[in-house]
Amino acid sequence: MPRLTAAQLAYGSATVVLATLSMLLLSGVTSVVGIAVIALVALCLGLLVSVKAAHPVRAHRMDHAASAAPAPAVGSPAAAETRIPASLRR
């Protein structure tokens, strides 16, 4: 795994701190086991955020050239169906 950048470390750390504080305040947990579970969940969330920050979501383009289905052969009936609408065929 490549090393994390400074931005990824900042996002992950901020996520851990804010998630821990918010979960502790909202849940009202006072037991040691409950606090440990919340801290573990916050650490996992921070790790997820820092790793996902490395791979931003890319916009998918709808190009006809990049379509998954290959074009039908020229002489096949499927090729005729793709070129001529059904309402115009005899």
N, C-alpha and C positions, 0 to 999 in steps of 0.2 A: 504494500500500500504506500503510495507517495506521501510525503510529509504534508501536513496541513499548513495552509497559509495563515498569515496573521488575521485576516478577515474571518476565516473559518473558525479559528480559535476564539475570536471575539464573539461570533454568533453562538457558538456552542456554549461558551461560559455564561453569556448573558441568558441563554435559554435555561441553563441549569439553575442559575440563581433565581430568575423570575418564576420559573415553574415550581421550584421548591417553596418559595415564599407564598405564591398564590395557592398552591395545594394545601399548605399548612394552615393558611388563614381561612380558606373555604371549608376545609374538612373539620377543623377543630380537634385534631388528633393530639393526644397528650402522652400516649404510651410510646415506649422505646421502639417496639416492633412496628408500630404505625409510622413513626418518623423515619425509620430505616427503609420501609417500603416506599414511602414518598420520595426519599432521597435517591433510591435505586431507580425509580421510574423517571425522576428528573434527569439523572445521569444518562439513562438510555435515550431520553428525548433529546438531550444536548448532543449526544453522539450522532443521532440520526440527523439533526439539523446541520451539524458541521460537515457530515459526509455528503448530504444532499446539496449543500452550498457549493460543492465542487462541481456538480453536474447540473447546470441550469437547464430548465425545460426549454427545448427548442420548438419553434413554431413549425408545424407540419404544413408543407405546401401541397396543394392539390394539382400536380402536374400530370398531364396525360402521358407524357413520356416516361414518367416514373411509376406508372400504374403497375400493379402486381400481375394483372391478367395479360397474357400475350395476345397480340392481334391474331385473328383467325386467318387461315390460308386464303389466298385470293380466289381460288376456284370452289371453295367449300360453301355449303348453304348458309353456314353461320356468318360468313362474310357478307352475303347478300342481305341477310336480316339486319346486320348492323348499319348498312349503308342506306337501305330503303325502308322507310317506316311501314308498318303493317297496314296502315290505312291506304297507302298508295299501291301496295302489291295486289296483283290479280289473283 
